[in-house]
Amino acid sequence: MTDFDIFPDRFVEKCRKWDKTKIEEHFGPVGGDYIPMWIADMDFRAPEPLLKKLRQAVDIGVFGYTYVYEEFYDAVIRYFERHHHVSPKKEWLTLCYGTVSTLHYTVQAFCQKGDSVMLSTPVYDPFARAATAFGAQVIENKLTVENNRYQLDFEQLERQLREYRPKLYMLCNPHNPSGRIWSREELVTLISLCEKYGTIVVADEVHSGLIFDGVYTSTIETGELFQNVILLSSPNKQYNLGGLKTSYAIIQNEALCKAFRDRLVKNSITSPTVFGIIALIACYNEGEEYTRALMGYLSENNRYACNFIRNRIPQMSYMNMESSYLLWVNIQDTNMDSDTFTRRLAKETGVLVESGNNFVGNGEGYIRVNLGTQLKNVKEAFSRIGGFVNKPSL
């Protein structure tokens, strides 16, 4: 079993999360004793079954072109059967080069310059960048907060769908940055409204393997409505494989699937990386025990962080982290805006978090804190955050 308390040498690894040069490009100057809790990257070793498969590939010593072989399809299909009680057909599956790049290909496949793409904000920023990089207009559908939980305003959503007729609606399921799990009823209403106005739903479900609280529903579980959905997923967040640039799409609608694949061919997305496809298969087939242990560890990190905020930092609060390892924290009572808070926290304490303003819109007054690290780092980081917020000068 993986010992999650052990910190791998991420400096030798040259990872962006811990590299000081990359950190200072984002935050400005920081001291040497910093604690990165920003980019969604965990500090834990991968599961041993995966490492074993990669070692076998290294021992062979040849890394030439490969292809999408049957074990990939079998692994994804069995994973969805186990976790979502749905059996996607092989012809629905398309292997891709990571979810972020696939967002760009999807916009290119279904939009013309000047078309609209709708997002419910705050939301994962690459959604907006995929649209604007192509020349599409971003329409913000602002989430509301009720009982300290984000809600979709379906009346507002329908008005915007009717007015702007967006080609795509990009859904984060579960929601990033808050970890909110959308109910089946919410998904059915959302997809139905989009279908009514000719809008395709692009569902990013990469955080769906890490569920803490509540019943998670994949868009593939919405029956006939799934005909209007492009589902994008991967094991990348669950097993921290982002650097392997491997993901997949599930598209039941034949016309949508053909248009999507045609775009990938135009972008020469034609074969997987050798290590990426091995990793996906290994994690989906042999990673369940690792995930259970990881969830237990992340739960303890979350309990510690939330208890510390409740008991030691009354100027801050948080939304319940229903999924993943990213805590969405309300800082409005600190009398600092999100960018100022983030910048000063980095400079004065070395704790690095994401400003709520980095999530397209509607995120002012919040920060996102990555709890996917050793508990000792979580404890030290929140001790510093508490001292920073409670300073008399604030």
N, C-alpha and C positions, 0 to 999 in steps of 0.2 A: 504493500500500500504506500501511496505517496505521503510523505510527511510535509504537510502544508506549512509548518513552522520554519522549515528550512528555506532560506533565501538563496536561490540560484544566482550565480555571478552574471547579472544582467549588464554589467559594464563591459565585460569581455564580449558578450553577445551583440553589443552595439545596438541595443533597442532604443527606439525613439523616446519611450517613456522616461528612461533614466539617463539619457545622454545629455550632458550639461549644455552642449552647444545648441541642441534642438530645444531644450527647455528655455534657454535664454532668448532664442528667436521668438518664442511664444510669450514669455513672461517678463523679459528684461533681466537685468543682473540679479543673480541669487547667490547666496553663500555656498559653501561646500557641504553643509549638513542639511540637505534638502530631502523632502519626502514627497515623491510624485503620486498624486491621487487625481490625475486629470484624465489622460487618454484612456479609453476603455480597453485595457490590456492587463491581464492578471500576472502576478509574480510567482506562479506555482509551476513546478515541473509537470510535464505532460504525463498521461497515464502510461504505465509500464508496457502494456500490450502494444501501444503505439510505438514507443521507443524501440521495442524488440523488432517490429516490422521495419522501421527505418534503418536499424542497424543491419538487418538482413539485406536491404537494398544497397546500403553502403558497401557491405562485404562483396556483393556481386561486382560493384565498381564501374558500372556502365550506366550512363544517365541519358540515353538517347530518347527519340520520340516515342511516345506511347499513344494509347487510344482509350476510349471509354468502354471498358470491358464489363462483362456481365456482373461481376461482383459488385460494381458500383450500383447498378440498378437494384440488385437484390438487397444491398445494405440499406438504401434509402426506403425501398418499399417495406421491408420488415420493420424499420424504425417507425414509419408512420402507422403501420398496423399495430405495433405495441403501444404507441403513445397517443394516437388519435383515432384508432379503431376504423381507419379508412385505408384502403389498399389502392394507392395511385397506380395507374398502368404505366408500363415501361415507356410507352410512346409519349407520355406527358412530361417526361423528365429530360432536362437539358443541363449538362454540366457547364459551368461558367468560371470566369477568372476572378471571383470575389464579388461580394454584393455591391460595393460602391461603384466599381466600374460597370457592373450590370445595370445599375440605375441609369447611367449615361447611355448605354446601348438601348435601353428600353425607351427613353425619351426620343432618341434618334429614330427608333423603329415606328413610333406611333404619333409623333408630333411633327408639325411644320413650324418654321420660325414664326413667332408671333402668337402661336397657340398658347393656351393656359394650362397650367398644372396646379392642382389644389393640394394644400397641406394643412393639417390641423396643428396649430402652434401653441406652445413651443414643441419643437421636434428636431430630430437628428439633422444637422446642417447639410450633409451631402445630398439630401433630398432637393433642397433649393439649388445647390450648386450644379446638380445634374441638369436641372431645368434651365438655369440662366446661362450655363456654358453653351447650350445649344441655341439660345435665343428665344426660349419660351418665357412666358410671363408667369410669375408665382402669385397665386391667390391664397392669402392666409385666411383660414377658417379658425378663429380663435377659440381654444378650449376655455371653458368656464371652470371655476373652482367651487364645488359644493361639498361641505363636510370634509374639507381638506383633501379632496380627491378630484381629479380632472373629469369633466363631463363633456360629451359632444352635444352641442346645441343643434339639434336636427332641423329646427325651423330656420335658423341662420344658414345651415348647410344647404338646405333645399333652395333658399333664395339665391345663394351664390352659384349653385349648380345651374339654376334656371337662367341667371344673368350672364354668367361667363362661359358656360358650356365647356368646361375644361376637358381636354382629351384624357388626362390621367388624374386620379386621386391617389396620392402616396400615403399609405397607412403604415404606421409603426405598431406592430402587434407581437409582443407587448410593447408598451409605449416607452420610448427613450426620449427624454431623460427621466421620467418619473417612475418607471417600472409598473405603471398601471396595466392591469389585465382587462381587456375589453370582453364583455359578456357575449354569449352567442346571440342574444336578442339585439344588442347594439350592433354587432357585425351584420346581422340580417337586415336591420333597418338601413345601415350605411350602404351596404352593397346594393340593396334594392333601390335606394334613391339614386345611386350612381348609374345603375342600369337604366333607370327611367329617363335620365338625361344624356345617355350615350357616353358616359364616362367610365373608362376602364380602371379598376382598382388594382394598384400595385402594392402588394402586402409584403413588407419586410418583416420576416419572422425569425431573425437570427438570434434573438434573446429567448426564444421559446423553450430552450432546453434547461433553463434555470428558473423554475417556478417555486416560490415560497408559500404564497398565501392566496387561496382562491382556486377556482376551476378555470384552467386555460382552454380556450377554444381556438383551433386553427381555422383559417378561412376555408380550408379544404373540407371542413365539417359542415359547411352551409348548404349542402345538397346541390340543387340545380343552379343556385346563385353562383357557385364556383366557376361556372362558364364565363363569368365576367371578371375573373381574377387572374392576375399573374402573381404567383407566390414565389418569393425569393427567400432562400434559407441556406443554412450551412451549419456544420458543427463548430464554427470558428469561435463563437463566444463561449460556448459550453466547455470547450477544451483548449481555448486560447491558441488558435491556429491561424490568426489573421495574416501572419507573414507567409503562409503557404499559398495564399491567393486562389483558393478553391471554394466554389459554392455551386448552387444549382437552382434552377427554376422548375416549378411544376405548373403546367398550363394544360388544362383540359380542352379548352376551346381550340379546335383545329386551325381556324383562320388566325387566331391570335398567336398560336404556337408557330405557325409557318412564318408570319411576319417577324416574330421575335428571332427565330433561327436564321432567317434571311439576313437580318441586321448583323448577327454575330458572324456570319460568313463574310459579310462585307468588311467587318473589322478584323478578319482573320483569326477569330476565336474558334479554332478547329480541333485542338487537342489539349489534354490536361497536362499539368506539370507532373513529373514522375512521383515526387514526394506527396503532392497534394492529394492525389486520388488514393494513394496508399493510406494516408492519414485519415481521410474521410471514412474509408471502409473499416479500418481498424477501430476507430472511435465509435462508430455506429454499431459495430458487431460486438465489441468487447469493452466498451467504456462505461457500462451502467454502474458498476461498483464504484468506480472513480467518481462519477457524478454524485452518487449518494453521499460519499465522504466529503466531497467539495461543498455540497449544499449544507452539510452540517457545520463545516468550518465557516462558511460565509454567514450562516445564521448567527453564529457566535460573534463575528465581527459586527454584524448589524445590531445585535442586542447591545453590545458594548457602546457603539456609537450613539444609538438612540437614547440609552440610559444616561450617557454623559450629557447629551444635549438637554434632556429633560431636567436633569438635576444640577447641572453646572453652568449652562449657558441659556438663561431664560429669554435672552434677546433673539434666540433662534428656535425654529421648529422644523419639522420634516414631514414629508408625505410617506405613508407606509410603503416600504419597498416590497411590492408584491412579486417581483421577478428580478433576475439578473443580480448585479452587485453595485449598482449606481444609486446612491442616496441623493434625493432631490431635497435641498435644504432651503427653507425660507429665512432670509436675512434682513427682511424689511425693517425690523425694529432695532437694527444696529445703526441706523441713520447713515448708512453708506449705500451707494448704488452698487450693483453687482460687479462692474468692471473695477471700480475703486477698491472694493473689498478684496477681490481676487488679486489685484496688482500689489496692494499693500501687504496682504497675507503672505504672498510669495517673497517679497522683499524683506519683510520684518521677521518672518518665522521660518521661511523655507518650505512651507506647506503649499503644494501646488494643486489647485482645484480648477474646475471649469466655471467661467462666468455664465450665468443664465442667458446672457445676451448672445452667446455662441450657438443658440438653438433657434435660428431664423427670426423669431419674434415672440412677444408675449412672455419672455422669460426674465424680464427685469425683476429684481428683488429675490432672485434665487441663485444658488450655486449647485453644481453637481459634484459629488464626492465619490471617488472610486474606492470601494472597500475590498477590492480583489487583491489583497496583499497580506503579509503576515500580521497577525494580531498585535505584535509588538509595535509595528509601524502605525496601526490604527490608534493604539493607545497613546503613542508619542505625538501623533498628529493632532489628535483631539485635545491633548493637554496644551499644545501650542495654540490651537484655535481658541480654546477657552481663555488662555492668558491674553491673547490678542483682543478678543471681543470685550473682555472685562477690564481692560486697562482704563484707569481713571480718565484719560484724555478722550475716550470715546463716550 
